Amino acid sequence: MIPLAVVGDWTVRALVRILGFGLLAGVVTVLVAVAHRWYSRRRLAAGVGLLVGLSVPSAWLYVETVTDGSLVSPTPLFHRASGAYVLGVFVVATVASVVGRRIGDRIARDVYDIDDVNASGPAARLVRAGNLAVPVTLPDAIERLDGYEPVGEATRARLAGRTMLFPRRLAADELGDRLAERVREDFDVDHVHATVGPDGTVERFAVGARPSGLSPRVPPGVGAVGIVADPPASVGSGDPVEIRDDRGDTTRPVATGSVRATDGDVTTVAVDADDASALDGDQYRLLVRPDGVDDARELAEHVWESDSTVTTVSVAAGSSMVGEFVGWLPGDVLLIEREEPIPFPDDSVTLQAGDSLYVLGTPSQHHRLADYDPDIDRTPPDDTPTA
């Protein structure tokens, strides 16, 4: 045994403090793991447990450094011994945090009688054997919804081939709706279309994303510019305004446009692309124009806020759609392109070979339209706003 005099008083105090910090980190991690398992019924993530365990000794060392100017007196703060001491604290606290997370999770599971159920484990197979749940496996290739922005590769990779459990009592339509709702909530996907067969097989599964930012609402040839202006209290998003320059002795009109957003004294306005370059961000005055609301822009905003999107459908010669009434088609037909275009056609209008239809509908309606005639050409138009 090495004599205490050889080891030194500083080394003994440093080792005791390192072990104390490790014990403190482990106890805190145990308590947090127990509370997390009790509240959420889920295991505390490894990264969170490590962050919680290291935060306590880190805060303690920071306070000691600020108040005393050293970690273990009389060693200076900027010294090799102080660096070795800090390294020892973090190594021991890391080990204690990893062990404490597991101990705390085990304690919570025993105390609150919580069991983990693996979707592919023996417990899940036992549940399925009792007709209590049905597994639904997503396809390996995740399709993209026509007319919507694509979902990121990372999200599609997480969804590909995933198996989920649902109650067996659900009908096929209800199971598809439940699957779509769960994917939207758990994976933060904006639009989901799922069709599940009577045996629980996923026949169709496609996802899409909603465009983010202001630009999808701005029509072609229009730019959005932020200017310093104080709009009237009655002006809201989409209202037409006249932009006047207050610099100089007199005011002069600069451009006309519409308000898109306001943040304090900064207002984002949508103006023609040619007029956007004339706005340099200085002080302007906004005057409310007596014009009515732009119908096209109002339609674009409604489409943006809904789950619907617009796609085009070409009716080929010999198609089963020839001679059908517009009112029988899934979705709303906005326009029929012929020699004489028919905007917002009546339900009694019949389709002809060579027609091009602009159809507004949800993903389910577009898929039913494809089932109506599998040979139709269904592509999103370039100049139509998408949801």
Secondary structure as the mmCIF struct_conf table of DSSP 4:
data_model
#
loop_
_struct_conf.conf_type_id
_struct_conf.id
_struct_conf.beg_label_comp_id
_struct_conf.beg_label_asym_id
_struct_conf.beg_label_seq_id
_struct_conf.end_label_comp_id
_struct_conf.end_label_asym_id
_struct_conf.end_label_seq_id
HELX_RH_AL_P HELX_RH_AL_P1 LEU A 4 VAL A 7
HELX_RH_AL_P HELX_RH_AL_P2 ASP A 9 SER A 40
BEND BEND1 ARG A 41 ARG A 42
HELX_LH_PP_P HELX_LH_PP_P1 ARG A 43 ALA A 45
HELX_RH_AL_P HELX_RH_AL_P3 ALA A 46 ASP A 68
BEND BEND2 GLY A 69 GLY A 69
BEND BEND3 LEU A 71 VAL A 72
TURN_TY1_P TURN_TY1_P1 SER A 73 PRO A 74
BEND BEND4 THR A 75 THR A 75
BEND BEND5 LEU A 77 HIS A 79
HELX_RH_AL_P HELX_RH_AL_P4 ARG A 80 TYR A 112
TURN_TY1_P TURN_TY1_P2 ASP A 113 ASP A 113
TURN_TY1_P TURN_TY1_P3 ALA A 119 SER A 120
BEND BEND6 GLY A 121 GLY A 121
HELX_RH_AL_P HELX_RH_AL_P5 PRO A 122 ALA A 129
TURN_TY1_P TURN_TY1_P4 GLY A 130 ASN A 131
BEND BEND7 LEU A 132 LEU A 132
STRN STRN1 ALA A 133 THR A 137
BEND BEND8 ASP A 140 ALA A 141
HELX_LH_PP_P HELX_LH_PP_P2 ILE A 142 ILE A 142
STRN STRN2 GLU A 143 ARG A 144
HELX_LH_PP_P HELX_LH_PP_P3 LEU A 145 LEU A 145
TURN_TY1_P TURN_TY1_P5 ASP A 146 GLY A 147
BEND BEND9 TYR A 148 TYR A 148
STRN STRN3 GLU A 149 GLU A 149
HELX_LH_PP_P HELX_LH_PP_P4 PRO A 150 GLY A 152
HELX_RH_AL_P HELX_RH_AL_P6 GLU A 153 LEU A 159
TURN_TY1_P TURN_TY1_P6 ALA A 160 GLY A 161
STRN STRN4 THR A 163 PRO A 167
TURN_TY1_P TURN_TY1_P7 ARG A 168 ARG A 169
HELX_RH_AL_P HELX_RH_AL_P7 ALA A 172 PHE A 187
BEND BEND10 ASP A 190 ASP A 190
STRN STRN5 HIS A 191 VAL A 196
TURN_TY1_P TURN_TY1_P8 PRO A 198 ASP A 199
BEND BEND11 GLY A 200 GLY A 200
STRN STRN6 VAL A 202 GLY A 208
STRN STRN7 ALA A 209 ALA A 209
HELX_LH_PP_P HELX_LH_PP_P5 ARG A 210 SER A 212
BEND BEND12 GLY A 213 LEU A 214
HELX_RH_3T_P HELX_RH_3T_P1 SER A 215 ARG A 217
BEND BEND13 VAL A 218 VAL A 218
HELX_LH_PP_P HELX_LH_PP_P6 PRO A 219 PRO A 219
TURN_TY1_P TURN_TY1_P9 PRO A 220 GLY A 221
STRN STRN8 VAL A 222 ALA A 229
TURN_TY1_P TURN_TY1_P10 ALA A 233 SER A 234
TURN_TY1_P TURN_TY1_P11 SER A 237 GLY A 238
STRN STRN9 PRO A 240 ASP A 245
BEND BEND14 GLY A 248 THR A 250
STRN STRN10 ARG A 252 ASP A 263
TURN_TY1_P TURN_TY1_P12 GLY A 264 ASP A 265
STRN STRN11 VAL A 266 ASP A 272
HELX_RH_AL_P HELX_RH_AL_P8 ALA A 273 ALA A 276
TURN_TY1_P TURN_TY1_P13 SER A 277 ALA A 278
BEND BEND15 GLY A 281 ASP A 282
STRN STRN12 GLN A 283 VAL A 288
HELX_RH_AL_P HELX_RH_AL_P9 ASP A 295 GLU A 305
BEND BEND16 SER A 306 ASP A 307
STRN STRN13 THR A 309 SER A 314
TURN_TY1_P TURN_TY1_P14 ALA A 317 GLY A 318
TURN_TY1_P TURN_TY1_P15 SER A 320 GLY A 323
STRN STRN14 PHE A 325 PHE A 325
HELX_RH_3T_P HELX_RH_3T_P2 VAL A 326 TRP A 328
BEND BEND17 LEU A 329 GLY A 331
STRN STRN15 ASP A 332 GLU A 337
BEND BEND18 ARG A 338 GLU A 340
STRN STRN16 ILE A 342 PRO A 343
BEND BEND19 PHE A 344 PHE A 344
TURN_TY1_P TURN_TY1_P16 ASP A 347 SER A 348
HELX_LH_PP_P HELX_LH_PP_P7 VAL A 349 VAL A 349
STRN STRN17 THR A 350 THR A 350
HELX_LH_PP_P HELX_LH_PP_P8 LEU A 351 LEU A 351
TURN_TY1_P TURN_TY1_P17 ALA A 353 GLY A 354
STRN STRN18 SER A 356 GLY A 361
HELX_RH_AL_P HELX_RH_AL_P10 PRO A 363 TYR A 372
TURN_TY1_P TURN_TY1_P18 PRO A 374 ASP A 375
STRN STRN19 ASP A 377 THR A 379
TURN_TY1_P TURN_TY1_P19 ASP A 382 ASP A 383
BEND BEND20 THR A 384 THR A 384
#
